[in-house]
Amino acid sequence: MRRSVLFLMLVALAMLAGCAGGKKAELVNTPSASAEVEIPRDSLRAKFVLALTEKDGKTQSLDAVLFSVPGKRYRMELTGPMGIGVASMLWTEEGWTMVFPTEKLYMKGNGYMVGLLSNMSLPLVHIHQVANLFDGKLLPEKFEIEEERDQVFYAREKTGRAFSFAKKDSTVEWLSRMGRDGKPETLQFLEYRTFEGVMTPAKIIFQRDGQNYLEIKIKKVTRNKSFSLGTWRLKVPSSYSLLED
């Protein structure tokens, strides 16, 4: 796989680079949202379309599906034209695996950050934050607001990482923070819709250093559905090569 194509696949899986860390994320509510403890849903399945923009301006679209048991396990599948699988990811508390079948490559690791830690050109995946986007949870779990000016909030995550976001009425319009290479990364949340009772942006645009590189269009979200045991198995053929740090 060409390095640029691998980057696009990882961006699609990552959605937005998170901060590096080694501990499991805590499932707690945002302090500003509610003092009540929210009982996690048993499962979530989201179907969506990814439009990836390369540096030369060309765009390619991928169909995608996410299977989620919040905080416990996730499976994501990306398919290209003719339904050909281009990437699969399985994350559990025991470890994660990412497979690129058309190129016979795979990656493995542990922890909630997914990706190549040593390669600054590739994003790291904060897997819990990725899954939360499809459940209408757009802000990091557990943060403190340090300042507010004209509905723009300047805050800090539990890890100490700073970010900012803007709200209009009860909806989040955008979220911005610095990537690990020092360049700003911004998400824009648009076209809010209700998916099974939860208000969620149906369109999410990702920008890096002021340039659009990814657009997500959510098509359908279902909750509290049973998944087959095969969903939580991802085999890597012996002929595949390991992509290492």
C-alpha positions as CSV (number, residue, x, y, z in Angstrom):
1,M,0.0,0.0,0.0
2,R,1.3,3.4,-0.8
3,R,2.1,5.5,2.3
4,S,-0.4,8.2,1.3
5,V,-3.2,5.6,0.9
6,L,-2.3,4.0,4.3
7,F,-2.5,7.5,5.8
8,L,-6.0,8.0,4.5
9,M,-7.2,4.6,5.8
10,L,-5.8,5.5,9.3
11,V,-7.4,8.9,9.1
12,A,-10.8,7.3,8.3
13,L,-10.4,5.0,11.3
14,A,-9.1,7.7,13.6
15,M,-11.5,10.6,12.7
16,L,-9.3,12.8,14.7
17,A,-5.9,12.3,16.4
18,G,-6.1,12.0,20.1
19,C,-3.5,12.5,22.8
20,A,-1.2,9.7,23.6
21,G,-1.7,7.8,26.8
22,G,-1.4,4.3,28.4
23,K,-4.4,4.0,30.7
24,K,-7.9,2.9,29.8
25,A,-10.3,5.8,29.4
26,E,-12.9,6.4,32.1
27,L,-16.6,6.2,31.2
28,V,-17.8,9.3,33.0
29,N,-20.1,12.2,32.0
30,T,-18.9,15.7,31.0
31,P,-19.2,17.8,34.2
32,S,-21.1,20.6,32.4
33,A,-23.7,18.2,31.0
34,S,-25.3,16.5,33.9
35,A,-24.7,15.4,37.5
36,E,-26.6,12.2,36.9
37,V,-24.8,9.0,36.0
38,E,-25.7,7.8,32.6
39,I,-26.1,4.0,32.1
40,P,-24.2,3.0,29.0
41,R,-26.2,1.5,26.1
42,D,-25.6,-2.2,25.4
43,S,-24.7,-1.6,21.8
44,L,-24.6,0.8,18.8
45,R,-24.3,0.2,15.1
46,A,-23.7,3.1,12.7
47,K,-23.6,3.2,8.9
48,F,-21.9,6.1,7.3
49,V,-20.0,7.4,4.3
50,L,-16.4,8.8,4.4
51,A,-15.2,11.2,1.8
52,L,-11.4,11.4,1.9
53,T,-9.5,14.3,0.3
54,E,-5.9,13.8,-0.7
55,K,-3.2,16.5,-1.0
56,D,-3.8,16.7,-4.8
57,G,-7.5,17.5,-4.2
58,K,-8.8,14.2,-5.4
59,T,-11.6,12.7,-3.3
60,Q,-12.4,9.0,-2.7
61,S,-15.5,7.7,-0.9
62,L,-15.7,4.7,1.4
63,D,-18.8,3.0,2.9
64,A,-18.3,2.3,6.6
65,V,-20.0,0.5,9.5
66,L,-19.1,0.7,13.2
67,F,-20.2,-1.9,15.8
68,S,-19.8,-0.6,19.3
69,V,-20.3,-1.9,22.8
70,P,-19.3,1.3,24.6
71,G,-16.0,1.1,26.6
72,K,-15.6,-2.6,25.9
73,R,-15.2,-3.5,22.3
74,Y,-15.5,-1.9,18.8
75,R,-15.4,-3.2,15.2
76,M,-15.1,-1.0,12.2
77,E,-15.3,-2.0,8.5
78,L,-14.4,0.2,5.5
79,T,-15.3,-0.9,2.0
80,G,-14.6,0.7,-1.4
81,P,-16.1,0.3,-4.9
82,M,-17.9,-3.0,-5.6
83,G,-18.0,-3.7,-1.9
84,I,-14.3,-4.6,-1.7
85,G,-13.0,-4.4,1.9
86,V,-10.1,-2.0,2.3
87,A,-9.7,-1.9,6.1
88,S,-10.9,-3.7,9.2
89,M,-10.3,-2.9,12.9
90,L,-11.1,-4.7,16.1
91,W,-10.5,-3.2,19.5
92,T,-11.0,-4.9,22.8
93,E,-9.6,-4.3,26.3
94,E,-7.1,-7.0,25.6
95,G,-5.6,-5.4,22.5
96,W,-6.4,-4.1,19.0
97,T,-5.8,-5.3,15.4
98,M,-6.1,-3.4,12.2
99,V,-6.0,-5.2,8.8
100,F,-5.6,-3.9,5.3
101,P,-6.7,-7.0,3.1
102,T,-6.0,-5.5,-0.4
103,E,-2.4,-4.9,0.6
104,K,-1.9,-7.8,2.9
105,L,-0.8,-5.7,5.8
106,Y,-1.8,-5.6,9.5
107,M,-1.1,-3.7,12.7
108,K,-1.4,-4.8,16.4
109,G,-1.1,-3.1,19.7
110,N,-2.6,-2.4,23.2
111,G,-4.4,0.4,24.9
112,Y,-7.0,2.8,23.8
113,M,-4.7,4.7,21.5
114,V,-4.5,3.0,18.1
115,G,-1.8,3.7,15.5
116,L,2.0,4.0,15.0
117,L,3.3,5.9,18.0
118,S,6.7,6.6,16.4
119,N,5.4,8.0,13.1
120,M,4.3,11.6,13.5
121,S,2.7,11.7,10.0
122,L,0.1,9.1,10.9
123,P,-2.7,9.9,13.4
124,L,-3.3,8.1,16.6
125,V,-6.8,6.8,17.3
126,H,-8.6,7.6,20.6
127,I,-11.0,4.8,20.1
128,H,-13.5,5.8,22.7
129,Q,-13.8,9.3,21.3
130,V,-14.3,7.9,17.8
131,A,-17.3,5.7,18.9
132,N,-18.8,8.5,21.0
133,L,-19.2,10.8,17.9
134,F,-21.9,8.4,16.6
135,D,-23.8,8.6,19.9
136,G,-24.0,12.4,19.8
137,K,-21.2,12.7,22.5
138,L,-19.0,15.3,20.8
139,L,-16.8,16.6,23.6
140,P,-14.1,14.7,25.5
141,E,-15.3,12.8,28.6
142,K,-14.4,14.7,31.8
143,F,-13.0,18.1,31.2
144,E,-12.8,21.5,32.9
145,I,-13.8,24.8,31.3
146,E,-11.2,27.5,32.0
147,E,-12.7,30.4,30.1
148,E,-15.7,31.4,28.0
149,R,-16.0,34.2,25.5
150,D,-19.1,34.7,23.3
151,Q,-20.1,31.1,23.4
152,V,-16.5,29.9,22.7
153,F,-15.2,27.7,25.5
154,Y,-11.6,27.1,26.3
155,A,-11.1,23.9,28.2
156,R,-8.7,21.2,29.3
157,E,-9.1,17.5,29.3
158,K,-8.3,15.3,32.4
159,T,-4.9,14.5,30.7
160,G,-4.1,18.3,30.7
161,R,-4.5,18.7,26.9
162,A,-6.1,22.0,25.9
163,F,-9.0,22.4,23.4
164,S,-11.7,24.8,22.5
165,F,-15.3,24.5,21.2
166,A,-18.2,26.7,20.3
167,K,-21.9,26.1,21.1
168,K,-25.1,27.5,19.6
169,D,-28.0,27.0,21.9
170,S,-27.6,23.4,23.0
171,T,-25.6,22.1,20.1
172,V,-21.8,22.0,19.6
173,E,-20.7,23.8,16.4
174,W,-17.0,23.0,16.3
175,L,-14.2,21.6,18.4
176,S,-10.5,22.5,17.9
177,R,-7.2,21.4,19.4
178,M,-3.5,21.0,18.4
179,G,-2.3,17.8,16.8
180,R,0.7,16.0,18.1
181,D,2.8,17.7,15.4
182,G,1.7,21.2,16.5
183,K,-0.8,21.8,13.7
184,P,-4.4,22.7,14.6
185,E,-7.1,20.1,14.0
186,T,-10.8,21.1,13.9
187,L,-14.1,19.3,13.6
188,Q,-17.2,21.0,12.3
189,F,-20.6,19.6,13.4
190,L,-23.4,20.2,10.8
191,E,-26.9,19.1,9.8
192,Y,-28.1,17.8,13.2
193,R,-30.6,15.1,13.1
194,T,-32.3,12.8,15.6
195,F,-31.1,9.2,15.4
196,E,-33.3,7.0,17.5
197,G,-33.9,9.8,20.0
198,V,-30.4,11.2,20.2
199,M,-29.5,14.5,18.5
200,T,-26.4,13.9,16.4
201,P,-24.6,15.8,13.6
202,A,-25.3,13.9,10.4
203,K,-22.4,15.7,8.7
204,I,-18.9,16.1,10.3
205,I,-16.1,17.9,8.5
206,F,-12.5,17.4,9.7
207,Q,-9.8,20.1,9.0
208,R,-6.1,20.0,9.6
209,D,-4.1,23.2,9.5
210,G,-7.1,24.9,7.9
211,Q,-7.6,22.3,5.1
212,N,-10.5,19.9,4.8
213,Y,-9.3,16.2,4.7
214,L,-12.3,14.1,5.7
215,E,-16.1,14.4,5.7
216,I,-18.4,12.0,7.4
217,K,-22.1,11.6,6.5
218,I,-24.0,9.4,9.0
219,K,-26.8,7.4,7.3
220,K,-28.2,5.3,10.1
221,V,-27.7,4.6,13.8
222,T,-29.4,1.7,15.6
223,R,-29.0,0.8,19.3
224,N,-29.4,-2.1,21.6
225,K,-29.0,-4.7,18.9
226,S,-27.3,-8.1,19.3
227,F,-24.1,-8.8,17.3
228,S,-22.9,-12.2,16.3
229,L,-19.8,-13.7,17.9
230,G,-18.1,-13.4,14.5
231,T,-18.2,-9.6,14.8
232,W,-15.6,-9.8,17.6
233,R,-13.2,-12.1,15.7
234,L,-10.6,-10.7,13.2
235,K,-8.3,-13.3,11.8
236,V,-4.9,-12.3,10.2
237,P,-3.7,-14.7,7.5
238,S,-0.2,-15.9,7.9
239,S,0.8,-14.4,4.5
240,Y,0.1,-10.8,5.8
241,S,3.0,-8.6,6.8
242,L,3.1,-6.7,10.1
243,L,3.4,-2.9,9.9
244,E,5.6,-1.9,12.9
245,D,6.8,1.2,14.5
